[in-house]
Amino acid sequence: MKPVVAITMGDPGGIGPEIILKSIHKKHFKNSRLLLIGSTDVFKTQAKRARLPFNQNHFPILESIPNVGMDFKFPVSFLDVTAQAKALYKKRFDVTRGDCQVQIGAVAAWNGCLALTALEVAANLAHRKCVKGIVTAPIHKEAVRLFVPRFRGHTDYLAEYEQVNRYAMMFVSQRLRVTLATIHLPLKKVSRVLTANKILSKIELTHDFLSHYFRIKSPKLAVCALNPHGREFGSEEDRVILPAVKAAQKKGICVTGPVPGDQVFFEAFHGGFDAVIAMYHDQGLAPFKMIAFRDGVNVTLGLPYLRTSPDHGTAFDIAYQNKAFPNALENSIKLIDQSFS
């Protein structure tokens, strides 16, 4: 029996449904089966605009959440969560006629409700081991926060759901892989939050991921300096980063650092390192998105299953116009699918 991978719809007013439909019909999955989670009406609308098939003749539409051990007989199945979303919506708002309407290219409560419901169902299925991995289409955090005010994104949500303390956000492309030591923080707070233990944890998670899923025998890692030119303009390199690097080396991990940020990505891009641990969001994401904006994959490290996502947003400006590139979502599916080979 092939393992099942869940794919969540993302914000229904964005490009998520479009890139999902474009991806699944290219069939970039040989070792797994897919369970799409979202709204049937949304996918039918998108399929009509993109001139792609979406009906029961292509894959069955499930009426209830699957159980552990359920035998998925088709390469792709669909789970409609509209009823669950409406129940959540009624708890938050007084529903009047016309409220539950998807707003295309805009932040809207119903959009956020559908996106959150799909994510909750996928997290539950993964926790119960009904699915072996999750691919998440882009969401809009502001819409989801109408229901979960402290929502910070897929990564934190899934880590909290599984109650894991050690986790990380990693970005994967063909020629560059980057793990973030801190995620969504104001720049002025980064130096206060960084600790040797936190950096060591990201080094270990990156090493384990590359060893296990990419089957790299001894991954070569580099840890970024925080300050320009490394030690020249700050003390964090000697106080925080270097102790983490030395601790990792004592555990047998092949890691170098701290390496100045204006140097390390060039070396990694040309094969000098298998991955880079960046100290803050834009230090790692600016060079990564420069080379892999359309095909980069966001991976959550530390979960008991693989979770991947396109490294781009909802792209409201081109939603439902059949202009979205599916490359990143295709790669997100491939990364999980290949792990089962």
Number of C-alpha atoms within 10 A of each C-alpha: 10 15 17 25 27 30 28 32 30 29 35 33 26 29 31 28 28 28 24 23 20 22 21 18 12 9 13 17 19 13 17 23 21 25 26 27 28 28 22 18 12 17 22 16 15 25 20 12 13 17 12 15 17 18 14 11 8 13 16 18 18 16 11 9 15 15 12 12 11 10 13 17 12 12 19 21 20 22 23 19 21 20 13 14 22 17 12 17 21 12 10 13 11 8 12 8 6 7 12 19 12 20 15 18 18 19 19 21 23 24 25 28 28 31 30 29 26 28 27 16 19 27 22 16 21 24 17 13 17 21 25 22 27 27 30 27 31 26 28 24 20 17 23 26 17 16 18 14 11 11 16 15 16 21 20 17 16 22 20 13 13 16 10 13 10 14 21 24 23 26 25 23 20 12 15 23 25 27 29 25 27 21 18 12 11 9 11 8 10 18 16 9 11 18 18 17 14 18 25 24 19 26 27 15 21 28 23 19 19 18 14 12 14 13 12 14 10 15 20 19 24 27 29 28 26 26 19 12 15 20 16 9 11 14 14 20 22 14 12 20 25 20 19 25 23 17 14 20 14 10 9 10 19 17 22 18 21 27 21 19 22 15 11 22 26 14 15 20 19 11 13 14 22 22 29 31 28 29 24 22 19 15 19 23 19 11 18 22 17 9 15 20 18 18 21 25 26 26 25 23 23 23 22 14 15 21 27 30 27 29 24 19 16 21 17 16 12 14 21 23 12 16 12 17 15 21 17 25 31 24 23 29 30 18 22 24 23 15 14 13 8
